[in-house]
Amino acid sequence: MNSDYSNSGNGVITTALLLAAGKGSRLYPLTHDTPKCLTMVHEVSILERLVINLKKQGFKRLVVVTGYKEKCIVEFLETRACGMKIDYVVSPLYETTNNIYSLWMARDIINEPFLLIESDLVFDGSLLDDMCSPDRIAVARMQPWMNGSTVTVNQSQHVKEFQNGIAGTFDEIRYKTVNIYSFSLSSWHSITERLDQYISAGRVNDYYETVFAEMVADGSLALKTVSFDSKRWYEIDTVADLAKAETLF
């Protein structure tokens, strides 16, 4: 491992992992010929926005797990890497697996603290200011447009428990997971051990949040929350989401 990246302490993170293997079928026909991360949001692609934001934060390395239309991503980053070192992992089973498998695919290529991010997010770059320390999770107070995994938070602003984001009335405030995480090297080693167990058991269609939830519950993973409520961000899954993101950005 290049010594520029392999610090195992609690310093500033300079490596990012982007999971971009999926087909983005809910964005069809926009993703018919290009991967989801190259979807244009107000004339700038999701991927280009991410690269610019990472570079501004001082990131030196970007690891991309590709699958669907992977050559498009490689060709794009050949000219727009902003000086970052780019490494690729190709997931051959992208059509029949979920993001837990994509994360597992990166187990050997990353041996340093890193930022994990999904390929469908657009956000104000300054939101990463507090995500560049290890073992953080980006969250936002639940809003009507949000769905998916949520967490509850304890008094020290650490995740207390993950939930499936089912609508209803709750005793505690729920926070939406924004799908941006940072991990220390020790946390990553623990996560990969758990991922190995899931993949060996054939659970390739789970979400990685299932692993994180299990580890938080048993005390083997601690994640401090970082609020994304103060600035713009949006998760783009559908054409309707894209229209909303276009108005924000």
N, C-alpha and C positions, 0 to 999 in steps of 0.2 A: 504494500500500500504506500502510495506517495505520502511522504511526511508532511506535505502541505495540508493534507486533509485529516490525517489520522491522529487527532488529539482526542484523548479519552476523558479529559477533564470536563469542567463546567464552563468553559469559555464560550465565546460567540461561535455559533454554528455557521459554517460556510459551505455546506453541501446540502443540496435539495434533491429529493426523489419525487418525480412526477409519474403518476400512474395514468397511462394514456393508451391502454391496449384495447379498450372496448369499441364496439361499433357505433355507439351513439344512435341507436335505432329510433329513439323517441324524437330525434331531431331530423329524421328523414323528411324531405329529400335533400336537405342541406348537407347531410353526411354521406350522400350516395357516392361521391367521388373523393372526399377528403375526411380525415379523422376529426373527431369532435373538437380537439384542441386547436384546430385551424379554422374553426367557425369564426366569422368576422362579427365583432361587436362594435358598431359605429366605426367601421373602416379599419379596425385594428383587431387582429386575431387574439383569441384567448392566450395562445402560447406566446405571442410576441409581448403582450402585456405582462405575462409572468416573467419572461426573461428580463425585461426592462426593470421590473420591480426587484428581482433577485440581484441584478447587477448593482442597483442603487444601494442595496443593503450590504454589499460587499461579498456576496456569494462567489465562490471560485469554481464550484463543480456542480453540474446538473446531471443526474442519472435519470434516464427515461425508460420506463417499461412500455414497449410498443407491442403492437399486434396488428390490428386492422390498419391497412394503408400505411404501414410503417415507413415505407420509402418516402412518403410525402413529408413526414416529420424530419427524417434525416436530411432531405434536400433543403428544407426550410432552415434548419439550424446550422447548416453548412455556412450560411452567409449572415446569420443573425444571432450568433452565440454570445456576442458582446464580450468576447475574451474569456468566457468561462470554458472550462474543460467539460466536454460532453461525452458521456458514456451511455451505451444502449444495452438493454436486455430485451430480447424478443420472446414474447410469450406465444408459443405455437398453438396453445389451446384456448386462445382468447374468445373463441366463439362459444365455448362450452364451460367456461369458468367465470368466477366473479373476482372482485378486487382482493379477496384474501389470497388468491393464487398469484395475482400480480405482485402483491407485497412479498410473498414467499419467494418469488423469482429473483428478488433483489438481495436475498440473504447472503450471497457470497461476494457480491460486488461492492457492498457498503460495509466498511469496518470502522466507522467513525460516527460521531453524533450527526444527526441530519434532520432536515425539515421534510415532512411528508405532505404532499398536496395532490389533490385530484385535478383532472384536466377539464373540469367544467365550471371553474370558479373565476369570476372577475372581481377585483377588489381594489380599493385604494391602497397603494403600496405602503403607506405609513402604518397600516395595520400590522405589518410584519415586525415593527419595531420591538415589540415585546414577545415575539415568537422565536427570536434567534437565540434564546437560552433553552437548555434541554428540558424535556418532560413538561411540555405545555400543550394545551388543547384550546383551539379557537372555538368560542361559543357566542351565541346571540340569544337574547330574550325571545321566546317563542312569539311569532307573529302569525296571523291567519294564513299567509301564503306559504308558510314553512311546513315541511313534513319530513319524516325519516327519524333517525336516532336523536334522542334527547338525553340530557343528563340532569341530575340534581347536584347541588354544590353545598359543601359544608362551610363553616365559619371561616376557615383558613383559605377559602376560595379554591379548594381542591375538589375534584370530582368525587362525589359520594357514591353515585350509582348511575349506570346506563339504563335507558328504557327504549322501547320500540317506537315511541312517538305517537302512540294511539291517542286520538282525540278524546277529550273528556274533561272532567273536573278533577283537580289534584289538590292534595294538601300542601304540596311544596311547589315553589317556582320551578318551571322547567326551562332549560336552555337548549337550543338547537345546536348540534355539532356542525361546525362549518366545514369539516373535512380538511382541516389543516392541523397537523400535529408536529411537535418536535420531540426527539428522543435522545437521551444520553446513550453512550455505548453499552453500559450495563443493562439499561432497559431494553435496548435492541437485541442483545444476546438472549435475554429472557423471552422476548417476543418471538424470536426465531425458533427457540425451543418449542414454544407452544404452537407456532405455525406448523412446524414439522409434524406434531401430533395430529393436527387437523388434516393436513394433506395426506398423511399416511393412512388416515381413517377414511379417505375419499371425500372429505367435506370441502370440495373445491368450489362449491357454489355458495358458500357462506360469505357474509361480509366481514371484513377485518374487525369491525366494531364488536362482533361476537367475541373475538379473542380479547380485545381490550376490556370489554365488560367483565368477562370472566376473571381477568387478571386484577382489575380494580377490586372486584368482589373478594378475591382471596388474598389481597394485600401485596401481590407481587408487582404491581404497577401503580405509581402515584402520578397523577397529572394535575398540574395547576392550570386554572382557567385563565384565558385572556379574552376580554370582551371585545367583540367586533361591532358593538352597538353604536359606536361614536362616528363611524365613517361608512362610506358606501361599499357594499359587496352584494353579489348575487350568484346563485347557483343556477346554471343553465342546463335543464334537462329536456325541455320541450320548446317548440317554436314560440309558444306564448311566453315562456320564461325569457327567451331571447328578445322578444319585443319589449318586455319590461326592463331588461338589462340595458337595452339601447337608450331608453329614456333616462336611466341613471348615469350612463357613461357617454 
